[in-house]
Amino acid sequence: MEKNKINENEIDQELHEHFSFNVDKGQEPLRIDKFLMNRIENATRNKIQNAAKDGYIRVNQNPVKSSYKVKKGDKIKILFTHPPYENLLTPENIDLDIVFEDDSIIIINKPPGLVVHPGHGNYSGTLINGLLYHFKNLPKNSSDRPGLVHRIDKDTSGLIVIAKTEKAMTFLAKQFFNKTVEREYYALVWGDVKNDSGEINEPIGRNPKNRLQMIVYKDRDGGKEAITTYKVIKRFGYVTLISCRLKTGRTHQIRVHMKYLGHVLFSDGRYGGDKILKGTVFSKYKQFVENCFEILPRQALHAKTIGFIHPETKESISFDSKIPNDISQVIDKWELYSKHKKL
């Protein structure tokens, strides 16, 4: 018996902790595979069940099956034989569009298609890999990601702020937590938005039927507070160019809120914006829209401005960026189309 314990200890010494969770007092009994799916980005039920089968999921230091029901006070750890991906990060010579840099911060204009940090399926070629190549000794956030204070989606372009010091990391993180950072996005959405401006205050959470999507939770159970204000910049009949400002920073917040409003982002494949929603599909209109999709094969969303209090000078600073070429080309096409109504 003692021999088996020694062997188990030897095995545990070869494992690396990837995730840990302390279960809240208010947690109702819930299968651990479902519990973890709601908390681990890009996790699937199959992966979680396989991890449990291999003994990699521990509750109160003991291996559990995927059917185990978590309860208040449980301490959960997920272990694997390889170190966390962040610990395996290698510097890569990735071109970065640096808008501003001083001793405390870096402002980067992220192109579409660039993943911000490593994760399942994206272990290299990320913004962080590029940061490690160009900058030394970046501080790590609570998730051990160097320099990262916030993030934007892979296919969203625009401005992102990076911390170069521990002081800057803490100071900026507090501003994001307190919702005092000014962030403006430009989005091209389907449909003619009814009001010239408005606010969407609806909680957002993971879609239980599609783990890759987020949804609005009308009963406010299961979702987190999410507030987006918007205003119309220009109307093109079938689509509308809008400006959105975030008061919170939930995953896919603008994409989900605009879909909830009935105006999904143009060319947003994950939320249905890559379908022709208006017009006669058997006319030149169909070809016109498909041409737009070819020019812009991603959601029409750009993080245009960001403003905050500088961690050293304590002055209010703001940065602006141009709308990228793929979005601006499509806007120009819609503007021309809206004037002539036919091609």
C-alpha positions in Angstrom: 0.0 0.0 0.0 2.8 2.4 0.9 4.5 1.5 -2.3 1.5 2.6 -4.3 1.4 6.0 -2.5 5.0 6.6 -3.4 4.3 5.8 -7.1 1.4 8.2 -7.0 3.6 11.0 -5.6 6.2 10.4 -8.2 3.5 10.7 -10.9 2.2 13.9 -9.4 5.7 15.4 -9.4 5.7 15.0 -13.2 2.5 16.9 -13.6 2.0 20.7 -14.0 -0.9 22.7 -12.7 -2.8 24.5 -15.5 -5.9 25.7 -13.8 -7.3 25.9 -10.3 -10.7 26.9 -9.0 -12.2 27.4 -5.5 -16.0 26.7 -5.6 -18.2 29.5 -4.3 -20.5 29.0 -1.3 -23.5 29.6 -3.5 -22.6 26.8 -6.0 -25.4 24.3 -6.6 -24.3 20.7 -7.3 -23.1 20.5 -10.9 -21.2 17.9 -12.9 -17.6 18.9 -13.0 -17.3 18.7 -16.8 -20.1 21.2 -17.1 -18.6 23.4 -14.4 -15.2 23.5 -16.1 -16.7 24.2 -19.6 -18.1 27.4 -18.2 -14.7 28.5 -16.8 -12.0 27.3 -19.2 -11.7 29.1 -22.5 -12.0 26.9 -25.6 -12.5 23.8 -23.5 -14.8 21.1 -24.8 -16.7 18.4 -22.9 -14.8 15.7 -24.6 -11.4 17.2 -23.6 -12.5 17.6 -20.0 -13.8 14.0 -19.9 -10.6 12.7 -21.3 -8.6 14.7 -18.7 -10.7 13.2 -15.9 -10.3 9.7 -17.4 -6.5 10.2 -17.3 -6.6 11.3 -13.6 -5.7 14.9 -14.4 -8.7 16.5 -12.7 -8.3 16.7 -8.9 -10.8 17.8 -6.3 -9.4 18.3 -2.9 -6.2 16.6 -4.1 -8.1 13.5 -5.3 -8.7 12.4 -8.9 -12.4 12.5 -9.8 -14.6 11.2 -12.7 -16.2 13.7 -15.1 -19.6 12.9 -13.5 -18.4 14.1 -10.1 -20.7 16.9 -8.8 -18.9 19.9 -7.5 -20.1 21.5 -4.2 -19.3 24.6 -2.2 -15.8 24.6 -0.8 -14.3 22.2 -3.3 -10.7 23.0 -4.5 -10.3 22.0 -8.1 -7.0 21.6 -9.9 -6.4 20.6 -13.5 -2.9 19.0 -14.1 -1.1 17.9 -17.3 2.2 16.3 -18.1 3.4 19.4 -20.0 3.9 22.9 -18.5 1.2 25.6 -19.1 1.6 27.0 -22.6 2.5 30.4 -21.2 5.6 28.7 -19.7 6.6 27.4 -23.1 6.3 30.8 -24.8 9.1 31.4 -27.3 10.0 34.9 -28.7 9.1 35.2 -32.4 10.0 37.9 -34.8 6.5 39.2 -35.6 6.1 42.7 -37.0 4.2 44.9 -34.6 2.6 48.2 -35.5 3.7 50.3 -32.5 1.7 53.5 -32.2 3.3 54.7 -29.0 6.0 53.6 -26.5 7.6 55.0 -23.4 9.1 53.4 -20.2 5.7 52.3 -18.9 3.4 51.4 -21.8 3.2 50.3 -25.4 0.2 51.0 -27.7 -0.1 48.5 -30.6 -2.4 48.6 -33.6 -3.3 44.9 -33.9 -4.0 43.7 -37.4 -7.0 41.3 -38.0 -6.0 37.6 -37.8 -3.4 38.0 -35.1 -4.3 36.1 -31.9 -3.5 38.0 -28.8 -2.3 35.2 -26.5 -1.6 31.4 -26.8 -4.4 29.0 -26.1 -5.8 25.7 -27.4 -5.0 25.5 -31.1 -2.9 28.7 -31.0 0.4 27.9 -29.4 2.6 30.2 -31.4 2.4 33.2 -33.8 0.5 35.3 -31.2 0.9 38.9 -30.2 2.6 37.8 -27.0 5.2 35.8 -28.9 6.0 39.0 -30.8 6.1 41.0 -27.6 8.7 38.6 -26.1 10.9 39.1 -29.1 10.8 42.9 -29.1 10.6 43.6 -25.4 12.4 42.1 -22.4 11.2 41.6 -18.8 7.6 42.4 -19.4 5.5 41.9 -16.2 2.9 39.1 -16.1 -0.7 39.5 -15.4 -2.8 37.2 -13.1 -2.9 34.6 -15.9 0.9 34.7 -16.4 0.6 36.5 -19.7 3.4 39.0 -20.3 2.4 42.6 -20.6 -1.3 41.8 -21.2 -3.8 44.2 -19.6 -6.8 43.5 -21.9 -7.4 41.8 -25.2 -9.4 42.0 -28.4 -10.7 39.1 -30.6 -8.4 37.5 -33.2 -10.4 39.0 -36.2 -11.0 42.4 -34.6 -8.4 45.0 -35.5 -7.3 48.0 -33.5 -5.6 49.4 -30.5 -4.4 47.4 -27.5 -2.3 48.7 -24.5 0.6 46.7 -23.1 2.2 47.2 -19.7 6.0 47.4 -19.5 6.3 47.5 -15.7 4.6 45.9 -12.7 3.4 49.4 -11.6 1.9 50.1 -15.1 0.2 46.6 -15.1 -1.4 47.2 -11.7 -2.4 50.8 -12.5 -4.0 50.0 -15.9 -5.7 46.8 -14.6 -7.4 48.9 -11.9 -8.7 51.3 -14.5 -10.2 48.5 -16.6 -11.7 47.0 -13.4 -13.2 50.4 -12.5 -14.5 50.8 -16.1 -12.8 54.2 -16.5 -10.9 53.3 -19.7 -12.4 55.0 -22.8 -12.7 52.5 -25.7 -14.4 53.3 -29.0 -15.0 50.8 -31.7 -16.3 51.3 -35.3 -18.6 48.6 -36.5 -20.5 48.0 -39.7 -23.8 46.3 -38.9 -26.6 44.8 -40.9 -29.8 46.7 -41.2 -30.9 50.3 -40.7 -30.4 51.0 -37.0 -33.6 52.6 -35.7 -32.3 55.1 -33.2 -29.4 57.5 -33.7 -27.9 56.5 -30.4 -28.7 54.2 -27.5 -27.4 52.1 -24.6 -27.6 48.3 -24.4 -27.5 47.1 -20.7 -27.9 43.3 -21.0 -25.9 40.6 -19.2 -23.7 38.3 -21.4 -22.7 34.7 -20.8 -21.6 31.6 -22.6 -24.2 30.0 -24.9 -25.0 26.6 -23.4 -25.9 25.2 -26.8 -22.8 26.6 -28.6 -19.7 27.0 -26.5 -18.1 29.2 -29.1 -20.8 31.8 -28.8 -21.9 34.2 -26.1 -25.5 35.3 -25.6 -27.6 37.8 -23.7 -29.2 36.3 -20.6 -32.5 38.1 -20.2 -33.2 36.7 -16.7 -29.8 37.9 -15.6 -28.9 34.5 -14.2 -25.8 33.1 -15.8 -24.7 36.3 -17.4 -22.3 39.1 -16.3 -23.1 42.8 -16.5 -22.4 44.2 -19.9 -23.0 47.8 -21.1 -22.5 49.1 -24.6 -23.4 52.6 -25.8 -23.7 53.3 -29.6 -24.3 56.1 -32.0 -25.0 56.0 -35.8 -22.2 57.5 -37.9 -23.7 56.9 -41.3 -26.6 55.0 -42.8 -26.3 53.0 -46.1 -29.8 51.5 -46.1 -29.0 47.9 -45.9 -26.1 48.4 -43.4 -25.2 51.1 -40.9 -21.8 52.3 -39.7 -21.9 52.9 -35.9 -19.5 53.9 -33.1 -19.6 51.8 -29.9 -18.2 52.6 -26.5 -17.7 49.9 -23.9 -18.5 50.4 -20.2 -17.6 46.8 -19.5 -15.3 44.4 -21.4 -17.1 41.0 -21.9 -16.1 38.5 -24.5 -17.7 39.4 -27.9 -19.6 42.1 -26.1 -20.3 44.4 -29.1 -20.9 41.4 -31.4 -23.5 39.9 -29.0 -25.2 43.2 -28.0 -25.7 44.3 -31.7 -27.1 40.9 -32.6 -29.4 41.2 -29.6 -30.5 44.6 -31.0 -31.2 42.9 -34.4 -28.2 44.2 -36.2 -25.5 41.5 -36.4 -22.0 42.7 -37.5 -21.4 42.6 -41.2 -19.4 39.5 -42.2 -19.4 38.1 -38.6 -19.5 34.4 -39.4 -19.8 33.3 -35.7 -23.0 35.2 -35.2 -24.6 34.9 -38.7 -23.4 38.2 -40.2 -21.9 36.3 -43.2 -25.3 35.6 -44.6 -27.2 38.0 -47.0 -29.9 39.4 -44.7 -31.5 42.0 -46.9 -32.3 42.6 -50.6 -33.2 40.3 -53.5 -30.6 37.5 -53.5 -31.3 36.7 -57.2 -30.1 40.0 -58.4 -26.9 42.0 -58.7 -27.3 42.7 -55.0 -26.2 39.1 -54.2 -23.0 39.4 -56.2 -22.3 42.8 -54.6 -22.6 41.5 -51.1 -20.5 38.4 -51.9 -17.8 40.7 -53.3 -17.9 42.6 -50.0 -17.5 39.4 -48.1 -14.4 38.6 -50.2 -12.8 41.9 -49.3 -13.7 41.6 -45.7 -13.7 37.9 -44.6 -14.1 38.8 -40.9 -16.4 40.8 -38.6 -16.4 44.5 -39.5 -15.1 45.6 -36.1 -12.2 47.9 -35.3 -10.9 49.2 -31.9 -10.4 52.7 -33.1 -9.6 54.7 -29.9 -8.4 54.0 -26.4 -7.9 56.5 -23.5 -6.8 56.2 -19.9 -4.7 57.8 -17.2 -1.0 57.3 -17.7 0.5 55.2 -14.9 3.5 57.6 -14.3 2.4 61.1 -15.4 -1.2 60.6 -14.1 -2.3 62.6 -17.1 -5.3 61.6 -19.3 -4.0 60.3 -22.7 -5.8 59.0 -25.8 -4.8 57.3 -29.0 -6.6 57.0 -32.3 -6.2 54.7 -35.3 -7.4 54.7 -38.9 -10.0 52.3 -40.1 -8.1 49.4 -41.8 -8.2 49.0 -45.5 -10.5 46.0 -45.7 -13.3 47.7 -43.6 -12.8 51.1 -45.4 -13.1 49.5 -48.8 -16.4 47.8 -47.9 -17.7 51.1 -46.4 -16.9 52.9 -49.6 -18.7 50.2 -51.7 -21.8 50.4 -49.5 -21.7 54.2 -49.7 -21.6 54.1 -53.5 -24.3 51.4 -53.6 -26.6 53.3 -51.3 -26.4 56.3 -53.7 -27.2 54.4 -56.9 -29.2 51.5 -55.4 -27.9 49.3 -58.1 -24.6 48.3 -59.7 
